[in-house]
Amino acid sequence: MDTVQQLIDIGWEFGGPVILVLGVLSVIATTLALYKLWQFAIHRVGRHRRAREAIDLWFEGSRKQAYALVANDSAPLSRVVGHAMRGMTHGRENLALVREDVVRVAQEQLYSLRKYLRGLDFVAQTSPLLGLFGTVLGMIEAFSQLEAAGASVDPSQLAGGIWTALITTAVGLAIAIPTSLVVAWFESRIENERAVMETTLAGFFAHRLTDSQLRAMDEVTVIPRGLEAHAH
């Protein structure tokens, strides 16, 4: 703890405002990361089993049981599948509109998952630049002190001024690296969710479309009763 406090004191001496801003950014990044973890846990991101079981029941003909399985599930895929089932139940005469509305709901779910990721990405990109800015200010201060010393310049003072000036860059990188890893992890989870939504909905609507085509073919091949005599 004494070493950390010493580094903070030195960093404040050579790049005070920059260290303060970096500290604020680290608090913001931590808060946003914890919020996203809570959001992903509450909304059961990555949980697809219930939605897939519901689709299997739907294809087997147990429509009410299938919808009940996803109706109260908070997982993004379950919400989208439940919306698709409602659309196929109440608006199956217009499959194109149902698909368009389901795509809208899927996009809303993905947008909700991406919320505040830009803030984390901003911290990851800005922290190294602020650290470098603090280092430049520290170097300017160190060289100005050496100039004031005149002929009695001690090389150890120059070395000490340089390493203390580099502290802000180290702090900036210490914030940016884990934040970048967290952002990449969240984005990979969201991309996986998007891919699962696309494949699941494609299979769901492809099955329904096949059923619709089969029914249409059956209607065409059935001979109306009034025309049976003419057909013979």
VENWOLIN-V665826 format. One record per run of one state. SS is the DSSP state (~ for helix, > for strand, _ for the rest). FROM is the first residue (numbers start at 1). LEN is the number of residues. If there is no record, write none. Layout:
SS/FROM/LEN, SS/FROM/LEN
//
This chain:
_/1/1, ~/2/41, _/43/6, ~/49/12, _/61/2, ~/63/9, _/72/4, ~/76/15, _/91/4, ~/95/20, _/115/2, ~/117/33, _/150/5, ~/155/11, _/166/1, ~/167/55, _/222/3, ~/225/7, _/232/1
//
